[in-house]
Amino acid sequence: MPGSRIIEEADSLLADGPTVSHTSSRHWRFHGAALIAGLCMLAALVYVGRRPSFSAPERGQAVSQEKPGRQMNLDAVGGLLVAGQQPPPTILTANAAAPTLLQADPPNSLLKKAAAMEKSNPAGPSPLEKEYVLGQHANPKEKEASEQEKAPGPPDAGPLKKKDAEESKSKSCKTATPGDTCYKAVLWAKWIGLIEHPTWYPGLKRATANRMAIQEWLHNNSQGDCHRPCDHETYPIPPSGKGKPSLFCFSVARMGPEMDTMFMQRQMGAGIFACDGHAVYSDTHVNIDGFKTTLIPSTASGVSTDKTAANSQVFMNTWNNLLTTTKWYEYDFIAKVDPDCVFFPARLRGHVHSYVGQNVFFLNCGKYVPATMYGALEVYSKSSLGAYLSAHPRCETSFPFGAWGEDKYMTNCLEMLGCKSVVDFGNFLHDERCWGVDCGNKQAVAFHAFKQVNQWYNCWLLSNHHGF
Ligand SMILES: *[C@@H]1O[C@H](CO)[C@@H](O)[C@H](O)[C@H]1NC(C)=O
């Protein structure tokens, strides 16, 4: 059901008043100032030595202006796309083939549902449907155990025995924790099931169903290995990722589908929330399940500009705020990730680890000459951003950032400042404007663009699901 879109979610967009912590930002401003002074001196020494030319040739990059047309150069794609793979809409539709027969199903008839799935879809339910809707496991032993648990009781079970079991079950409660089958089932229902198959969940409404209610519904309907959730508990959130090299990742997200993907990433512990550190910039205060967004600093002048210029200004302000108020300098690499970019930070580490400590940033599209950086995923080393921080006014007077778009501007600016651009387009960013997108690829760092949450989640599952 593409195009479905929610603004408010009981469990998602309950902003709880002004949330920016001024004390902590002041605190970091102090440390930031000391660090900036140090970086400035260092950068000054470097530049005196290098004397970079101010007349760096303009790159043949037209990222922002480029139409998102489908000029996929399939010859050039070579080994990147597996032969016969389709662009994402096809993959997603095939995956989401919804057996419409199920609409009239009574909610509890798990077996009927499975049979119907198999009947309507000759290939049987997809592995994802099996795991997330039917709660089956790849491991046959686990599968047996879980089916016994879920079965409404053997036909010869006496009524007393059955009643006892039900009573003790209803008394015990267990809110799912990250990693549980039930936790995955709840998220799948929330971000895919209720969007693509609302009729599978009689009594649940996408707009109001939070994860607690979804878990209770799954429990009531013997799905997803779910216990009854414990009331008045906060639904748990997976911990941040940890790894080397360390990554600080941020997104600029507007309310609507973009903010929805932030909630989803937070609840999954995926995307930017799988980085060691993260920030979300928005034009409204939002509490993303306990993680507070930072307000995008507004433009000082009220001059109205065209869309690209306004967008570039938003990012310029965001960069300046990020570099002066966050702890970005405690991380080896900093990644700017668009909300519609399906991003796997752990895979990024493999691409950047040999550049720790170097003054580099990454060009992620090699379709054109020279290679370009697409803004869906921008990766910078700590020292390249240090160079930007200490010298960005030079870029502002040298390049028309408003006309260019932020990604092209940053590329030219950092090259002028003497940062080395590393061309990496082997399984780095799969972008529909570059060489196309294949979510079935299990190595690529990122896939772009997936604006709707269910599309984002589906792509993540396709790339992430082992043995699928
Ligand atoms: C689950 O079942 C209980 C008891 O029958 C009922 O009160 C509750 O509303 C149900 N919850 C959902 C989400 O369907």
The ligand as an SDF file (V2000), in Angstrom:
LIG
                    3D

 14 14  0  0  0  0  0  0  0  0999 V2000
   -6.6450   -9.0250   24.0580 C   0  0  0  0  0  0  0  0  0  0  0  0
   -7.5510   -9.8070   24.7500 O   0  0  0  0  0  0  0  0  0  0  0  0
   -8.0590   -9.2030   25.9380 C   0  0  0  0  0  0  0  0  0  0  0  0
   -8.8960  -10.2360   26.6830 C   0  0  0  0  0  0  0  0  0  0  0  0
   -9.7680  -10.8880   25.7980 O   0  0  0  0  0  0  0  0  0  0  0  0
   -8.8740   -7.9630   25.5630 C   0  0  0  0  0  0  0  0  0  0  0  0
   -9.3660   -7.3260   26.7120 O   0  0  0  0  0  0  0  0  0  0  0  0
   -7.9660   -7.0130   24.8100 C   0  0  0  0  0  0  0  0  0  0  0  0
   -8.6860   -5.8800   24.3550 O   0  0  0  0  0  0  0  0  0  0  0  0
   -7.3160   -7.7100   23.6300 C   0  0  0  0  0  0  0  0  0  0  0  0
   -6.3380   -6.8100   23.0840 N   0  0  0  0  0  0  0  0  0  0  0  0
   -6.1740   -6.5600   21.7770 C   0  0  0  0  0  0  0  0  0  0  0  0
   -5.1810   -5.5440   21.3880 C   0  0  0  0  0  0  0  0  0  0  0  0
   -6.8120   -7.1200   20.9180 O   0  0  0  0  0  0  0  0  0  0  0  0
  1  2  1  0
  1 10  1  0
  2  3  1  0
  3  4  1  0
  3  6  1  0
  4  5  1  0
  6  7  1  0
  6  8  1  0
  8  9  1  0
  8 10  1  0
 10 11  1  0
 11 12  1  0
 12 13  1  0
 12 14  2  0
M  END
$$$$
